[in-house]
Amino acid sequence: MDAVEITGPVLDRYDEILTPEALAFVAALQREFGARRLDLLQARQVRQAELSARGTLDFLAETKHIREDDSWRVAEPAPGLTDRRVEITGPVDKKMTINALNSGAKVWLADFEDANSPLWENCVGGQLNLRDALDRAIDFSTGGKSYTLRPDEELATIVVRPRGWHLDEKHLLVDGAPVSASVFDFALYFFHCARRQIARGSGPYFYLPKIESHQEARLWNDVFVRAQELLGVPRGTIRATVLIETYPAAFEMEEILYELREHSAGLNAGRWDYLFSVIKKFRTRGREFLLPERNSVTMTAPFMRAYTELLVRTCHKRGAHALGGMAAFIPSRRDPEVNEVALEKVRADKTRESGDGFDGSWVAHPDLVPICREVFDSVLGDRPNQLDRLREDVQVSAADLLAVSETPGQITETGLRNNVDVALRYLAAWLGGLGAVAIHNLMEDAATAEISRSQVWQWIHNDIELADTGTVVTRDLVERIIAEELDRIKAEPGYDEHLFEEAATLFKEVALDDDFAEFLTLPAYARMP
């Protein structure tokens, strides 16, 4: 234990999570797998260099035998994960923990990643909230309202999303170096909650973000095997759903399922992080991979349609669940007209997903659970899923996944301003400790900030002419728009000058610099205490 050091504050009840035994467990996993993690992060850089030098993405020749072997399947659905027709996502603060578990959704994605600002207090406090929820020892009061849990049989199944392989947890050092944030989040939850979940008839379940290769999935699987061995939990108890939210991962879906097959619970089709990855991976390719403004890139764009249909076919071929994307709309209690239009779009999106064969989908707000459930109920009926719908009609080539240039849509000053406005508001909130933020009736998280800033970077570096004004996007234009949007925000209640100044500085760094930051959360986290 002498080589494990906590550098963050130890606040009330933290000793219940940061126990010597739990920290020793974290350290054991970090020491065994930390070097492999760093090697895989270096492999990402090598691959990026190849793409930047006019390389491309394709299905891997060396793993063709895995794709062509029809004999293997993933593990049978685990208890609590058979029916996933509605999943709600959100951070692990007390209020969200209670509301999500009570929401009527089948699953709650308890998020330490994109919807969580990684303040030390959020990361350790979130672990406490999850453990307290399993012990039914959690409640919350604000503004005269009290929140408590419903009976156990009505609660959503908890599925935890740890932070991605690229992130560190700087407040816990193992042998003098920051621990992997992935290991930190996973290990503490598994140590404290695995047996609690098993006792309640489910198990320790996870969503795995930002994976870029099947080798990274293999690393997760090896971590799972070792963690179960160390704590005496039966092998295969852990189940994990992988978010296919990076461009390279779309070409390795079957291999990712194969590596995790004894622990796999399926794949999820994201949106914003996937689009962000498209820009990031092919950022040197000029207009070949140019995307129109973010709100016009729908899931019906040809390359997005190819990606989602391939995901369903791949999952069902191997007996794995296919989960659809996020409905991020936040209903307004003051504007029924906005609600009517937005809810119809949500319904249409979920109807498309259920019709395509997805087994369930995500929502960001409890008020959207009934709509999503109604749509999937109409397709599933009494069946828990549609794993039997194999989608053998789907044939997707690498060229189909790469057909970004066929995406319809414009780039306007309105879209540019929206990207700047959303990024500034979100980054200010994130630096202040909030990771899921309602902005203009949408729930925004780190993924939407990433696509916003990466689009601005891409438009600047391709001298894009705005369709509505004829103006070319330059650094000077974006800096002027940043100043103008800040002036608008200053007039609003609750404006925090320090946070917005920090947000503007950070946004300029990740959107205007010639070098493209791999993740905006890396320089952002460096600014956090």
C-alpha angles and dihedrals in degrees: 000000000000089000094054114083130182110211097176125081117278102224133180112319094357087120087068090064103027094056120156090248094050092047091049088054091051090048093049092055093043093052094047098045107020096093093050090051091054091048090053092049088053089050088058089058092050091051091048090053089053092051092046088054091060097275121142143210123256141154107285118259092203093060098042090112090062092052093046096046105096094184102081128081135172122255119287114270111282125235109286092019102073094090113039101156093137126028125178122205132203148123125292101250117130098258094048092045092057096039094047094048090048095043100098091244117134093228136025117208099212100205127212090160131052096004094044128078101217099230108151088242091055094048098048094033090052091056089052091050093052093048092046091050091054089049090047087236098123130104136151136200131190135154092003093306124115126204124203135161125269121229114302095252091061097051125106119247110257117237113178123214110205121198119276128270092257095064131085130205100225095188094068119057124193114193089346098307131096114264121241108269088220091057092043095053096040098043098048092049093045093046095050103030111028095088091039090056093046090051089054092054100259129071147226105303130180145190112217116212137201096010111165103182144018088251088064089050088050089055091054090049091052090049089052093050093049094045091053091048093050094051098035094245115150113262111257095030091112115078125192135191115203122218108224091209101133124076096234092052091059088068093050104045096125092045091051091052090047094053091050097034097125089047101029124126097172143268134290128214110221129184120201098041090046091053090045089053091051090058094041097050096046100030093128094053099087115219095342090094098026115146126204119234113310101249091056095054102091131178088257093067106117097248092045092047090052091050096050096043091048089051093054093046092047095049097046092045087061099037094254130135119254113212124197132222137279128287097207099179116127110208116234120224090200104046114052092173092059089048094051094053095042096045091052088055090050091050092049091049094050091045089055092049095047090046091051091056103262113154094217145335145222133259129184099208133048091232089066095055094085093052094049092045092049092052094048092042089058090057102033101037107176093344115105094219142343100248087137090067099091099180092217086163089074117097115173125179130197087252090058091054090048097048094110094137090067092065111120121223145086138253111230138170087249090058092045092051091048091054091050094045095048093045093050093047093045097046091049090052093045093051087049093054105268119116101175112052131178107226121171092343094308129105104235125194138168092290093061091047089052095053090044095054095038092053091052089050092049094048092049092050093050098045091238117196112220112240096220101043106021089231119141115236108244136159090256091053092049092047089052091049091048089055092047094048091048089053089055092048093048090065092058125094116263096026111166110202096196095051094046092047088052090046092051092049091049093046092052089050095053099035105034106034118099090233114073113228109227092223127003089217090070098065089033092056090049087062092055122094 
